[in-house]
Every structure is written in C-alpha cells, then in structure tokens.
Amino acid sequence: MDNSLAQMLEVGSYFVWFAMVLFSLVWPYVKLLLMLHVWIAPVSTKTRGPLLMFLDQVGKWSLTDNFILFLFVVLFWISWTGSDVVEGGSASFRLKCSPSVEMNTFLGGTILSLLLGHAVLWTHRWESGTLSTPEGSPARPGRARLITTALGLVSCIGLVIASFQAEIVEVYFGGVIGTFLKVTGQPNTQRYSILGIYTNLGTQGSAYLQASFCNCLFLFVSTILCCFLLLL
C-alpha cells in the first residue's frame, strides 16, 4: 500500500491517491472502531440503530478496493504468440500479475468486516425487538402498492443483471506496453465489463481467482437474491 501511494503521488494521480487513503486506510478502521464503540458503550437505541444501518450500507463500498485489485490483475495479463524472425520457429511472450497472500488477507478482512456489520445490526434489532412486525401495522398493503413494488423489484433485477455485461471501464496502454501491443498487431485500448473481467480471469487458468472475484460480486448477488425474496 505504501509503495502504491508513493507512486500515485509521483505520477500526479492525486484523486486516486485520495480515494485509496480514504477507502483503504481511513474508512475500514473508522467503521470497525464505531462498531466496537456501539457494541460496548451505553448508546441509546434510537442512536444505535441509524448508526449501525449507516455503517452496514456504506461499508459495502469497501469491496470497491478488491474490485480494483482484480481489475489490475486482468489489465496486466498480456500474452502473444508468433514467429521468431531472428532464429526461426515460434516465440511467445507473457506478462502476468500474480496476487499473493497480501491480497487474500485484504479480501478476507473486507468480507469479515461486512459479516460483522450484519451480525451487529441483527443483534441490535433482536435486542430492541424490531425483528417482529409492530402492532397495529396493516396486515396486507393495497393492490396498487403491491404491483408498483413488484414492478420496481423486477426492474431492479433486470438492471443488475444488465450491469454484468455493460462495459464499465476503458483502458489505454501507452509506453513500452503500448508499443509492444502496436508492433504485435494488438489493440492498445481495452474495454471491460464485469462479466469480461470474470472471463479473463478464467483464461489465465486460475479458478481460485475466479472464486475470489465472486466474493467481490457479493453485492450484486445479494441484491438479486434480496429482490427475489421480496417478490415472494
């Protein structure tokens, strides 16, 4: 992390540097400290509930860092196979980014933090009695409200599924890599979707990376599952 931050400052990428500091260094610890404070301190129910809800919702953005890391793994996978014009025969070249234990630790810590947020929020609701239906609430909403809600949920499911195939990032390779791609007849501009990133990880021959990337897609899967359950 320290090397990455230093390199960001050297190339003048101040926005990315600020985002990395905020979401990778500051926010994860602030979230855990606030959950610990709410867990052990005598906080009122009215204050504790909204705070835990905020931490649970905003905390899911921590997966953005992991998504960017997997995007880097895909970006730095460059391969070429052609003929050796000097000695004859065939020649090949590969550039691959291989994540190590640091990435696994960061991914595991992020997922554990999300699970802890869900557990603390559920404990608060169980202790305050908000898990059960409050007395005096209507037994069944009106037909128009049910239809509107159902249409909204179906639309949400469709948009989430469509987002898997939508191209979300375009990368331009310059410098040595860009020159190499140009010489070998490969495009130096690549566009990626979420599904494309997952497929590219598979072409690298690493089922483990694909499984790890699925953990980053927890937000998408949980959103679809939540909508289906609400439709029922």
C-alpha positions in Angstrom: 0.0 0.0 0.0 2.8 2.4 0.9 4.5 1.8 -2.4 1.3 2.3 -4.4 0.5 5.6 -2.6 4.0 6.9 -3.2 3.8 6.0 -6.9 0.4 7.7 -7.2 1.9 10.9 -5.9 4.9 10.6 -8.2 2.7 10.4 -11.3 0.4 13.2 -10.1 -2.7 11.0 -9.7 -3.9 12.9 -6.7 -7.6 11.9 -6.9 -6.7 8.1 -6.9 -4.3 8.7 -4.1 -7.0 10.5 -2.0 -9.5 7.7 -2.8 -7.1 5.0 -1.7 -6.3 6.8 1.5 -9.9 7.3 2.3 -11.4 3.9 1.4 -8.4 1.7 2.0 -6.7 3.2 5.1 -9.1 5.5 6.9 -12.6 4.1 6.4 -12.1 0.4 7.3 -10.7 1.3 10.7 -13.2 4.0 11.4 -16.0 1.6 10.6 -14.6 -1.1 12.9 -14.0 1.4 15.7 -17.5 2.8 15.5 -19.0 -0.8 15.6 -16.8 -1.5 18.7 -18.0 1.7 20.3 -21.6 0.9 19.7 -21.1 -2.7 20.9 -19.5 -1.8 24.3 -20.7 1.7 25.1 -24.1 2.6 26.6 -25.6 4.1 23.4 -29.4 4.7 23.2 -31.4 2.5 20.9 -32.5 5.5 18.8 -28.9 6.5 18.1 -27.5 3.0 17.8 -30.0 1.8 15.1 -29.4 4.5 12.5 -25.6 4.4 13.1 -25.4 0.7 12.5 -27.7 0.9 9.5 -25.4 3.6 8.0 -22.3 1.6 8.7 -23.9 -1.5 7.1 -24.9 0.3 4.0 -21.8 2.4 3.4 -19.5 -0.4 4.5 -20.3 -2.4 1.3 -18.3 0.2 -0.6 -15.2 -1.4 0.9 -15.5 -4.1 -1.8 -14.5 -1.4 -4.4 -10.9 -1.8 -3.5 -11.0 -5.5 -4.1 -12.7 -5.0 -7.4 -10.0 -2.6 -8.5 -7.3 -5.1 -7.5 -8.9 -7.8 -9.6 -9.1 -5.3 -12.5 -5.3 -4.7 -12.2 -4.8 -8.5 -12.4 -6.8 -8.5 -15.7 -5.1 -5.4 -17.1 -1.6 -6.8 -16.7 -2.3 -10.1 -18.4 -0.8 -9.7 -21.8 0.2 -12.6 -24.0 1.5 -13.0 -27.5 2.5 -16.0 -29.7 4.1 -15.5 -33.1 7.1 -16.4 -35.2 10.7 -15.8 -34.2 12.0 -13.6 -37.1 15.6 -13.9 -35.8 16.2 -17.6 -35.2 13.1 -19.1 -36.7 10.4 -21.2 -35.1 7.8 -19.8 -32.7 8.1 -17.2 -30.0 5.8 -16.3 -27.1 5.6 -13.5 -24.5 3.5 -13.2 -21.4 3.1 -10.6 -18.7 1.1 -11.7 -15.7 0.2 -10.2 -12.3 0.1 -12.9 -9.7 -1.5 -11.8 -6.4 -0.1 -13.3 -3.2 -1.1 -13.7 0.4 -1.5 -9.9 0.9 -4.4 -9.7 -1.5 -6.0 -12.8 0.1 -5.7 -11.3 3.5 -7.2 -7.9 2.4 -10.1 -9.7 0.7 -10.8 -11.9 3.7 -10.6 -8.9 6.1 -13.1 -7.0 4.0 -15.6 -9.8 3.8 -15.2 -10.5 7.6 -15.9 -6.8 8.3 -19.1 -6.9 6.2 -20.2 -10.0 8.1 -19.5 -8.4 11.4 -21.6 -5.4 10.4 -24.5 -7.6 9.5 -24.2 -9.5 12.8 -24.0 -6.4 15.0 -27.0 -4.9 13.2 -29.0 -8.1 13.6 -28.1 -8.2 17.3 -29.3 -4.7 17.7 -32.7 -5.5 16.0 -33.1 -8.6 18.1 -32.3 -6.8 21.3 -34.6 -3.9 20.5 -37.4 -6.1 19.3 -37.6 -4.7 15.8 -37.3 -8.1 14.1 -41.0 -8.8 14.7 -43.9 -7.0 13.0 -45.0 -4.0 15.1 -48.5 -4.0 16.5 -51.1 -2.0 14.6 -49.4 -2.4 11.2 -51.7 -3.2 8.3 -52.0 -7.0 7.5 -51.6 -6.5 3.8 -50.9 -3.5 1.6 -53.1 -2.3 -1.2 -53.1 -4.0 -4.6 -51.7 -0.9 -6.4 -48.8 -0.7 -3.9 -48.1 -4.4 -4.4 -48.0 -4.1 -8.2 -45.8 -1.0 -8.1 -43.4 -2.6 -5.7 -43.2 -5.8 -7.8 -42.5 -3.9 -11.0 -39.8 -2.0 -9.2 -38.2 -5.2 -7.9 -38.3 -6.8 -11.4 -36.8 -3.7 -12.9 -34.0 -3.7 -10.3 -33.2 -7.4 -11.0 -33.0 -6.6 -14.8 -30.7 -3.6 -14.3 -28.4 -5.6 -12.0 -28.1 -8.4 -14.5 -27.6 -6.0 -17.4 -24.8 -4.3 -15.4 -22.8 -7.5 -15.6 -22.5 -7.2 -19.4 -22.2 -3.4 -19.6 -18.6 -2.1 -20.3 -17.6 -0.1 -17.2 -14.0 0.8 -17.9 -11.8 1.6 -20.9 -8.0 1.3 -20.5 -5.4 2.8 -22.8 -1.9 1.3 -22.8 1.0 3.6 -23.6 4.7 3.5 -23.2 6.6 0.2 -23.6 3.4 -2.0 -23.3 1.6 0.2 -25.8 4.4 0.0 -28.3 4.6 -3.8 -27.9 0.9 -4.2 -28.5 1.1 -2.0 -31.6 4.1 -3.9 -33.0 2.4 -7.3 -32.4 -0.9 -6.1 -34.0 -2.9 -6.0 -30.8 -5.2 -3.1 -29.8 -3.8 -0.8 -27.2 -7.2 0.1 -25.9 -9.3 -2.4 -23.9 -12.8 -2.2 -22.7 -14.0 -4.4 -19.8 -17.3 -5.4 -18.3 -17.8 -7.3 -15.0 -18.5 -10.5 -16.9 -15.5 -9.8 -19.1 -13.2 -9.5 -16.1 -14.5 -12.8 -14.7 -14.0 -14.5 -18.1 -10.5 -13.0 -18.4 -9.5 -14.4 -15.0 -10.6 -17.8 -16.3 -8.4 -17.5 -19.4 -5.4 -17.1 -17.0 -6.1 -20.7 -15.8 -6.8 -19.7 -12.2 -10.1 -21.0 -10.9 -9.1 -19.6 -7.5 -9.0 -16.0 -8.8 -12.5 -16.6 -10.3 -13.8 -17.8 -7.0 -12.2 -14.9 -5.2 -13.7 -12.4 -7.6 -17.1 -14.0 -7.0 -16.7 -12.8 -3.4 -16.3 -9.3 -4.7 -19.6 -9.7 -6.6 -21.3 -10.4 -3.2 -23.2 -7.1 -3.6 -24.6 -8.0 -7.0 -25.7 -11.5 -6.0 -27.1 -10.4 -2.6 -29.1 -7.6 -4.4 -30.7 -10.0 -6.8 -31.4 -12.5 -4.0 -32.9 -9.8 -1.9 -35.2 -8.7 -4.7 -36.3 -12.3 -5.4 -37.1 -12.9 -1.7 -39.1 -9.6 -1.5 -41.1 -10.7 -4.6 -42.1 -13.9 -2.7 
